[in-house]
Each structure stands twice: as C-alpha cells, then as structure tokens.
Amino acid sequence: MSRIFQVTFDYRCPFARNAHEAVLDGLEQGRDWEVTFRPFSLDQTHVADGEPDVWDRPEGRRGSGLVALQWGVTVRDHFPDRFGTFHRAVFAARHDHGRHIEDETVLRSVADGVGLDGAEVARLVKEADSLGVVAREHAESVEEWGVWGVPTFIQGEVAVFMRLMERGNLDDLDRALDLIDFENLNEFKHTSIDR
C-alpha cells in the first residue's frame, strides 16, 4: 500500500534540503510514495502581529524566500515531470553555490539548467497567481495541521516536524516516516548533537 504524505519546504532551510533530497531519491528509486510538496514561507512565520502578511507587501519587501517558492509551485503545477530536478537544483543553487535565489535571473538560470525555458516559467510565475498559491497553501498548512516550520511531514491528519541531519539519507528518512505512525510519541529531541 502506498504511503501518502505531504512535505513543506522553504528553499533557504538546510534541513528542508536534507529531507527533500531524501524524498526525491526515494521517488527516483521507485518508493511506493505519493508525495505532495507544499510551500511554506519562513518569512511569513516571522511577521509581527499587526504587520501585513509577506504576500500583501510590495515587491522587494516580501523577504528573501518568497520568489523561489513562487517558482517552485509554478514548476510543480505546470511542469510536474521537471519538478524534482528543478526542486533539487534550487536547493543546490542556494546551499552549494551560495546563489541569491530571491533573484529572478538566478531562478531563470536554474530553470534553463534543468531543461526548462526560464523565460516561460517567469511568465507563468506572474500570470498563474503563484503568489496566491503560496499564500493559500501556507495558510492551509498552519490552519489545518498547525505547521510552524520546514520540513514538516503531513500524513492524513498528523503533522510532524523533522530535522534530519544528513543530506539525502534515505534510510534515516524511512525510519523517521515510520515514526509518524507512532502516535504515543509526541516529542523526541536530542539536547545536543556532536557534529
């Protein structure tokens, strides 16, 4: 039987990158998973009470993560066969190459580099209400499952924040996913990790 789950992402988070690389590896290796990738704005989680939401602010004042999330959902929704490759490449652009993923020219380059037409994706980002998609999915994650960070794995009505310490470690991800079903465990956290 398939494991059906959702997982949140913000490209700036190194722990989201660790988990998402493992999820992508699992899918590429044929794991019987049905995965929905959900954008979650870490910028929005830092908005003070009474301040406007990041998506309601003028362009250039929305924080550094929103543009990449818009590109991510646009590729996910319009080019699903290229999403995994693009998703992995945006994480790499940020974490391996230190590129500024809030810059549309960087995201165009990433898209072009994985066989997409960066200009076409840029057009769709603007025309397909990608900002609205990010805002709706972020709000739904907060309201439905109490999500507050990335990566959060959502299986049915259960949501679990997981911080995997190694990049793309599929064995660690398998173990962590199995713990979602263990409902008598609410919190398990090392007080420190020797690294």
Secondary structure, 3 states (H helix, E strand, C coil): CCEEEEEEECCCCHHHHHHHHHHHHHHHCCCCEEEEEEECCHHHHCCCCCCCCHHHCCCCCCCCCHHHHHHHHHHHHHCHHHHHHHHHHHHHHHHCCCCCCCCHHHHHHHHHHCCCCHHHHHHHHHHCCHHHHHHHHHHHHHHHHCCCCCCEEEECCEEEECCCCCCCCHHHHHHHHHHHCCCCCCCCCCCCCCC
